[in-house]
Amino acid sequence: FLGGPPAAAAGSPQSDDSAASSPRDLPAVSDMSRDELETSYVEMVHYAQQLQEREGQMASAFRTLRQKYVGLKAEVADLLWRRLRTPSVVLADVPPIRDDVVETRD
């Protein structure tokens, strides 16, 4: 792709020279040799493969996060609607309230 995208996809920072170049500074396709065209084509194919791989990784990460979210959502619903409805189940080790104990500010 004549420079920019493949280097950016690889994660390496672009040099100031390539960042400063504009599309007008690049050679026209008709002015490129067969070897230059082939090299550019190979770079584009490699870049497209990297994008597809990254998309697959992101989709897999999304599925994992979604599964975790659904599991946590079910746990929270269970805690709120089943366990906390009967506090004795969750708070079994807490002693009963004593009427003879008085709370003071000190």
ChimeraX commands (.cxc) that place a marker at each C-alpha (Angstrom):
marker #1 position 0.00,0.00,0.00 radius 0.5
marker #1 position 2.94,2.23,-0.63 radius 0.5
marker #1 position 4.06,2.70,2.95 radius 0.5
marker #1 position 1.55,3.90,5.56 radius 0.5
marker #1 position -0.99,1.25,6.59 radius 0.5
marker #1 position 1.27,-1.85,6.77 radius 0.5
marker #1 position 3.77,-0.09,9.07 radius 0.5
marker #1 position 0.92,1.21,11.25 radius 0.5
marker #1 position -0.63,-2.25,11.45 radius 0.5
marker #1 position 2.63,-3.81,12.56 radius 0.5
marker #1 position 2.66,-1.48,15.56 radius 0.5
marker #1 position 5.90,0.27,14.65 radius 0.5
marker #1 position 5.82,4.06,14.75 radius 0.5
marker #1 position 6.13,5.82,11.43 radius 0.5
marker #1 position 9.12,8.07,10.89 radius 0.5
marker #1 position 8.66,11.81,10.57 radius 0.5
marker #1 position 9.44,11.57,6.83 radius 0.5
marker #1 position 6.59,9.12,6.10 radius 0.5
marker #1 position 4.19,10.96,8.41 radius 0.5
marker #1 position 4.93,14.23,6.62 radius 0.5
marker #1 position 4.45,12.80,3.13 radius 0.5
marker #1 position 1.15,13.36,1.45 radius 0.5
marker #1 position -0.53,11.21,-1.20 radius 0.5
marker #1 position 0.76,13.67,-3.82 radius 0.5
marker #1 position 4.35,12.80,-2.85 radius 0.5
marker #1 position 3.82,9.12,-3.69 radius 0.5
marker #1 position 4.48,7.88,-7.23 radius 0.5
marker #1 position 1.52,7.33,-9.52 radius 0.5
marker #1 position 0.64,3.71,-10.22 radius 0.5
marker #1 position 1.42,4.23,-13.90 radius 0.5
marker #1 position 4.95,5.37,-12.97 radius 0.5
marker #1 position 5.69,2.29,-10.84 radius 0.5
marker #1 position 7.67,-0.67,-12.08 radius 0.5
marker #1 position 6.27,-4.18,-12.03 radius 0.5
marker #1 position 8.43,-5.03,-9.00 radius 0.5
marker #1 position 7.17,-1.96,-7.12 radius 0.5
marker #1 position 3.57,-2.87,-7.93 radius 0.5
marker #1 position 4.13,-6.44,-6.81 radius 0.5
marker #1 position 5.74,-5.28,-3.57 radius 0.5
marker #1 position 2.85,-2.91,-2.90 radius 0.5
marker #1 position 0.36,-5.68,-3.63 radius 0.5
marker #1 position 2.11,-8.08,-1.22 radius 0.5
marker #1 position 2.13,-5.35,1.46 radius 0.5
marker #1 position -1.61,-4.80,0.99 radius 0.5
marker #1 position -2.38,-8.51,1.18 radius 0.5
marker #1 position -0.29,-8.80,4.35 radius 0.5
marker #1 position -2.06,-5.78,5.83 radius 0.5
marker #1 position -5.48,-7.25,4.99 radius 0.5
marker #1 position -4.49,-10.54,6.63 radius 0.5
marker #1 position -3.39,-8.68,9.75 radius 0.5
marker #1 position -6.73,-6.87,9.86 radius 0.5
marker #1 position -8.65,-10.12,9.51 radius 0.5
marker #1 position -6.58,-11.74,12.26 radius 0.5
marker #1 position -7.12,-8.77,14.57 radius 0.5
marker #1 position -10.87,-8.83,13.84 radius 0.5
marker #1 position -10.97,-12.52,14.79 radius 0.5
marker #1 position -9.10,-11.85,18.03 radius 0.5
marker #1 position -11.47,-9.03,18.92 radius 0.5
marker #1 position -14.54,-11.15,18.16 radius 0.5
marker #1 position -13.16,-13.93,20.36 radius 0.5
marker #1 position -12.43,-11.48,23.18 radius 0.5
marker #1 position -15.94,-10.06,22.84 radius 0.5
marker #1 position -17.49,-13.54,23.10 radius 0.5
marker #1 position -15.43,-14.24,26.23 radius 0.5
marker #1 position -16.46,-10.96,27.83 radius 0.5
marker #1 position -20.09,-11.57,26.92 radius 0.5
marker #1 position -20.00,-15.01,28.58 radius 0.5
marker #1 position -18.47,-13.48,31.71 radius 0.5
marker #1 position -21.13,-10.75,31.73 radius 0.5
marker #1 position -23.97,-13.26,31.43 radius 0.5
marker #1 position -22.49,-15.36,34.26 radius 0.5
marker #1 position -22.05,-12.36,36.56 radius 0.5
marker #1 position -25.52,-11.09,35.73 radius 0.5
marker #1 position -26.96,-14.44,36.78 radius 0.5
marker #1 position -24.94,-14.40,40.02 radius 0.5
marker #1 position -26.13,-10.88,40.89 radius 0.5
marker #1 position -29.75,-11.79,40.17 radius 0.5
marker #1 position -29.40,-14.90,42.36 radius 0.5
marker #1 position -27.86,-12.85,45.16 radius 0.5
marker #1 position -30.50,-10.13,45.02 radius 0.5
marker #1 position -33.65,-12.15,44.45 radius 0.5
marker #1 position -32.93,-15.43,46.22 radius 0.5
marker #1 position -30.25,-15.10,48.86 radius 0.5
marker #1 position -30.93,-11.60,50.17 radius 0.5
marker #1 position -34.65,-12.30,50.43 radius 0.5
marker #1 position -33.75,-14.61,53.28 radius 0.5
marker #1 position -30.88,-12.83,55.09 radius 0.5
marker #1 position -30.39,-15.73,57.48 radius 0.5
marker #1 position -28.93,-17.74,54.58 radius 0.5
marker #1 position -26.30,-15.12,53.74 radius 0.5
marker #1 position -25.74,-13.78,57.25 radius 0.5
marker #1 position -25.91,-17.04,59.19 radius 0.5
marker #1 position -22.90,-16.18,61.39 radius 0.5
marker #1 position -24.25,-12.81,62.57 radius 0.5
marker #1 position -25.62,-13.07,66.12 radius 0.5
marker #1 position -29.23,-12.03,66.78 radius 0.5
marker #1 position -30.03,-8.45,67.82 radius 0.5
marker #1 position -29.94,-7.95,71.59 radius 0.5
marker #1 position -32.48,-5.57,73.11 radius 0.5
marker #1 position -30.36,-4.88,76.20 radius 0.5
marker #1 position -27.50,-3.31,74.19 radius 0.5
marker #1 position -27.76,0.45,73.76 radius 0.5
marker #1 position -25.73,2.39,71.25 radius 0.5
marker #1 position -24.14,5.68,72.31 radius 0.5
marker #1 position -22.19,8.37,70.47 radius 0.5
marker #1 position -18.97,7.50,72.33 radius 0.5
marker link #1:1,2 radius 0.2
marker link #1:2,3 radius 0.2
marker link #1:3,4 radius 0.2
marker link #1:4,5 radius 0.2
marker link #1:5,6 radius 0.2
marker link #1:6,7 radius 0.2
marker link #1:7,8 radius 0.2
marker link #1:8,9 radius 0.2
marker link #1:9,10 radius 0.2
marker link #1:10,11 radius 0.2
marker link #1:11,12 radius 0.2
marker link #1:12,13 radius 0.2
marker link #1:13,14 radius 0.2
marker link #1:14,15 radius 0.2
marker link #1:15,16 radius 0.2
marker link #1:16,17 radius 0.2
marker link #1:17,18 radius 0.2
marker link #1:18,19 radius 0.2
marker link #1:19,20 radius 0.2
marker link #1:20,21 radius 0.2
marker link #1:21,22 radius 0.2
marker link #1:22,23 radius 0.2
marker link #1:23,24 radius 0.2
marker link #1:24,25 radius 0.2
marker link #1:25,26 radius 0.2
marker link #1:26,27 radius 0.2
marker link #1:27,28 radius 0.2
marker link #1:28,29 radius 0.2
marker link #1:29,30 radius 0.2
marker link #1:30,31 radius 0.2
marker link #1:31,32 radius 0.2
marker link #1:32,33 radius 0.2
marker link #1:33,34 radius 0.2
marker link #1:34,35 radius 0.2
marker link #1:35,36 radius 0.2
marker link #1:36,37 radius 0.2
marker link #1:37,38 radius 0.2
marker link #1:38,39 radius 0.2
marker link #1:39,40 radius 0.2
marker link #1:40,41 radius 0.2
marker link #1:41,42 radius 0.2
marker link #1:42,43 radius 0.2
marker link #1:43,44 radius 0.2
marker link #1:44,45 radius 0.2
marker link #1:45,46 radius 0.2
marker link #1:46,47 radius 0.2
marker link #1:47,48 radius 0.2
marker link #1:48,49 radius 0.2
marker link #1:49,50 radius 0.2
marker link #1:50,51 radius 0.2
marker link #1:51,52 radius 0.2
marker link #1:52,53 radius 0.2
marker link #1:53,54 radius 0.2
marker link #1:54,55 radius 0.2
marker link #1:55,56 radius 0.2
marker link #1:56,57 radius 0.2
marker link #1:57,58 radius 0.2
marker link #1:58,59 radius 0.2
marker link #1:59,60 radius 0.2
marker link #1:60,61 radius 0.2
marker link #1:61,62 radius 0.2
marker link #1:62,63 radius 0.2
marker link #1:63,64 radius 0.2
marker link #1:64,65 radius 0.2
marker link #1:65,66 radius 0.2
marker link #1:66,67 radius 0.2
marker link #1:67,68 radius 0.2
marker link #1:68,69 radius 0.2
marker link #1:69,70 radius 0.2
marker link #1:70,71 radius 0.2
marker link #1:71,72 radius 0.2
marker link #1:72,73 radius 0.2
marker link #1:73,74 radius 0.2
marker link #1:74,75 radius 0.2
marker link #1:75,76 radius 0.2
marker link #1:76,77 radius 0.2
marker link #1:77,78 radius 0.2
marker link #1:78,79 radius 0.2
marker link #1:79,80 radius 0.2
marker link #1:80,81 radius 0.2
marker link #1:81,82 radius 0.2
marker link #1:82,83 radius 0.2
marker link #1:83,84 radius 0.2
marker link #1:84,85 radius 0.2
marker link #1:85,86 radius 0.2
marker link #1:86,87 radius 0.2
marker link #1:87,88 radius 0.2
marker link #1:88,89 radius 0.2
marker link #1:89,90 radius 0.2
marker link #1:90,91 radius 0.2
marker link #1:91,92 radius 0.2
marker link #1:92,93 radius 0.2
marker link #1:93,94 radius 0.2
marker link #1:94,95 radius 0.2
marker link #1:95,96 radius 0.2
marker link #1:96,97 radius 0.2
marker link #1:97,98 radius 0.2
marker link #1:98,99 radius 0.2
marker link #1:99,100 radius 0.2
marker link #1:100,101 radius 0.2
marker link #1:101,102 radius 0.2
marker link #1:102,103 radius 0.2
marker link #1:103,104 radius 0.2
marker link #1:104,105 radius 0.2
marker link #1:105,106 radius 0.2
view
